[in-house]
Amino acid sequence: MKLSNSYFYTLRENVKDEDSTSGNLLARAGMIKKSSAGVYMIMPLGMKVLHKIETIIREEMDNTGAQELLMPSLILEEVYENSGRREAFGSNMFALKDRFQKNYVLGPTHEELFTMAAMMKGRSYKDFPYTLYQIQTKYRDETRPRFGLIRVREFIMKDSYSFDTDLDGLHVSYMKMFNAYKKIFDRMDLNYKIVKADTGAMGGLLSEEFQALCEIGEDVVVNCEHCDFSSNLEITEVIDQSVPSTEPYQDIELVATPNAKTIEEVAAFFGCQADQFVKTLIYRVDGKLYAFLLKGNRELNETKALKLLKANEIELANFEDVETVTKAKVGFAGPIGLSIPVIMDQEIVNMRNFITGANQSDHHLKNVNIKDFEVYKTADIASVKEGDICPVCGKPLVFTKGIEVGNTFKLGTKYAKSLGLEYLDADNKLQPVVMGSYGIGCERCMAAIVEQHNDEHGIIWPKSVAPFDLGIVVANIKDETQVKLAEKLYNQLKQQGYDVLLDDRKERPGVKFKDMELIGLPIRITVGKRSGEGIIEVRERTADENQEMSVEELYAYLKQA
Amino acid sequence: MKLSNSYFYTLRENVKDEDSTSGNLLARAGMIKKSSAGVYMIMPLGMKVLHKIETIIREEMDNTGAQELLMPSLILEEVYENSGRREAFGSNMFALKDRFQKNYVLGPTHEELFTMAAMMKGRSYKDFPYTLYQIQTKYRDETRPRFGLIRVREFIMKDSYSFDTDLDGLHVSYMKMFNAYKKIFDRMDLNYKIVKADTGAMGGLLSEEFQALCEIGEDVVVNCEHCDFSSNLEITEVIDQSVPSTEPYQDIELVATPNAKTIEEVAAFFGCQADQFVKTLIYRVDGKLYAFLLKGNRELNETKALKLLKANEIELANFEDVETVTKAKVGFAGPIGLSIPVIMDQEIVNMRNFITGANQSDHHLKNVNIKDFEVYKTADIASVKEGDICPVCGKPLVFTKGIEVGNTFKLGTKYAKSLGLEYLDADNKLQPVVMGSYGIGCERCMAAIVEQHNDEHGIIWPKSVAPFDLGIVVANIKDETQVKLAEKLYNQLKQQGYDVLLDDRKERPGVKFKDMELIGLPIRITVGKRSGEGIIEVRERTADENQEMSVEELYAYLKQA
């Protein structure tokens, strides 16, 4: 592509409403442009990257034998009602009516339609297994779109769905996708971790996430310093290292603590550590109030809480609810005398004589023991902390942040059962089909790559997804020798199969170099003063210096590169 | 692709709710599946066709130097309000609110967003021309989706937009697209006509349509028997061949016509031809009532009427309105004494002593003349009929029906002006950008190809878009010699670059042959009884008989084919 004949622009300044490195760099490089909150135009240069990402995904999907199709986005609302997911998605789903007042939604994910597509009369076990996929636009009405392409409301996803007759078959189909995913993310040069993740309240047998590691990530990836354990914070088990306390039980004491409401204030008041304090958190879970007891230095893991209660929604109770339940100001909740179910973290079992709120404004209780209140359930409901020990090898855990670029999910028979997808087994009996689902966010990959591959000058695209393989800069467009050589190079390199950008604009060389760095092509070739001798300058995007070489040397160099 | 390992199905019976040949055949061939009214799933075999269609379009677009990008479908409603098109689209546009009650629509076409994308500060005339395109999903809330993929509510469109500094530039950009379109539709083997079409009430300089000719088409393509004149019925000029009547004026007579309401009945009553009668049609145009006068044998051309009145919407007035205006039952409207504007077709100018309704129930008037009533406008407002004469050469016109698969449009400065897209000219003055827009309906092409290429056995895909280049049928899957030869052929042909389907299912040969004909691959290779000798049977989709040949002969044959 020749820039002189093209639509091309870059922005010198940082983009004000972009709150991430990738969003800012992609916008500045003229690759994306915001259309409305969480909705982007993918501009021509970005489209080239997106195509390359899609091609990598499509090639690896086709290699597994998966077959591509295309589902609509406009889906009857009843389809999600039938599967029981309309409510689960709630206002995350865009809903609309057609001119006949019929209810539709914009598909956020397509388990339902694929299940329906797979329905064919008289399907026999011999027709399995198969895997279908699409590269298609999804819609989710995110509460807070952010981080450029990372959390958006309209985006392209590769989603695939496997169909098997039994769990062994599912495992084979799952592993094919799983291995294809590793190839895909490796080809994109992403630094990622594969972590076990939550299978959700709706059931499901196994969920794994591909987390691209970077600071901006919204997921916490828990790793072991020593072994290869890796898990999403949401589901990581806390290994209780405490031993039963042998302290003698002491009598409960009511203590006035007028200015101590936070854990820190209470600990300071009593002159003790946070972990000698038991905090009581009031939550509303699927509409019902619960109290959760945790050591003072722990946080509630909401995913674990939901799973324990087989619920869909959890949120901190509002002030009014807390004050009604505790009959006290917020900040003084405790387990004794509460009329709502109390759920206790496992780590409290070994404690004695701890401090809790008194359910009385400006008061706490000292020397509380488990025998003093009623417990509805005891379980591991806390989030792990850095330094907690690895559930596999016992060494300390460390945290990194990740962007979920892909996930793989053994669904089992959930959708087949709710929507009626069956096959005839060898005995001519109807059985539910066993499914898996697998997703990759295409724009999110693009953003994650930029988050991981950039410097102060701009983007550093991996070769596999760079918008062009290389860029030729004509230093002085008025110098005919330079222009001629550049054109010759451009045509010859294109013939050799390279995707080449030629910057033949009437701009100063400095502007062209800056643009080339910002848009992040792997190799820059400058056709400058020594053009008469057939000498050009070559510079890899990450190198500090140019290398002078002849055109012949360049061809050899590129073959090696 | 081997069918034994694939998701594959066909339907023996016609599909009940498909009202077109293409819809029925595509559904039966397992290429599409209806999801809801006017919304389809493109199934794997159909996806292969759609990809080939998209590839042809993409290649020809790229050849013109157009650059691909991708716009969102979710668009702020205000974007269309700003351009003045929100009202024009009306309920054809799907509208929705996000969780913050902000108004969005699903894009039916993207002039606005492309105009906005093209806005960059300080654009100079030197940055032009350029053309941008996308292959992207569109949404239109059609009143009556029908004919399979031909009139749907969600579909993929290639839309491109050209940006120039003046009309000469626009013409060059336009012709590039126009010529690319011819290549595209030629490559798809479509039989089409290019016709002049309406530029709409909103202005625009030139509109041409690419009409794939077939019976099911919703557009009427007007052709000349003699010259190459071709035009959409909507805008074809009626050449008035009448000469001024020299009959003496006679006195108006009120005639009781109790049982004559239709043109035929009135003509029979008076013993005259329909063209001696002038009919009066009451329409509501942008909310206001008008009377249109036409010869009894003519129909009103609504496009011409809209254009004449510079209006957006036209519909027949309801019975109540007609009765109020005419002070009579429906069926007796006439021009004399009407209080609404009367618009008269040009052909009436030369008439004398004609019959009209009397604006009195069960009565008509004889010997009416133009001098007897007031005319607001006289113009060509009638639709041409077959047999009318060609505006270019005077020979008779003939009609064919067409499906609009593409259109090209010189927009001019309409969007640039309404949305503020300007450039700095050589004198550093701001000027509006001159735009063109160009569309191709991808699924509609697929349907039009099937409408034109089928027989009683199924689809006959042109080579350029067939889901596979050829299909190999193993006659007897239990015969090891056959299976071995078929596998060998399959692998070798794939290595030679052919896209091959291998039917290795455990089915009777008759079933396999029928399926192969239904899905319409250009060439079928049967590996049967003479496999031991290395002899196979070859049959083109349109041939009546097999040709026996050796494998070597096959390779030579395919190279020629």
Interface residues (C-beta under 8 A of the other chain):
Chain A: M1 N5 S6 Y7 Y9 K33 S35 S36 V39 Y40 M41 I42 M43 P44 G46 M47 L50 H51 G65 Q67 E68 L69 L70 M71 P72 S73 L74 I75 L76 S91 F94 A95 L96 D98 R99 Y104 L106 L113 M116 A117 A118 M120 K126 D127 Y130 L132 T137 Y139 D141 T143 R153 E154 F163 K506
Chain B: M1 N5 S6 Y7 Y9 K33 S35 S36 V39 Y40 M41 I42 M43 P44 G46 M47 L50 H51 G65 Q67 E68 L69 L70 M71 P72 S73 L74 I75 L76 S91 F94 A95 L96 D98 R99 Y104 L106 L113 M116 A117 A118 M120 K126 D127 Y130 L132 T137 Y139 D141 T143 R153 E154 F163 K506
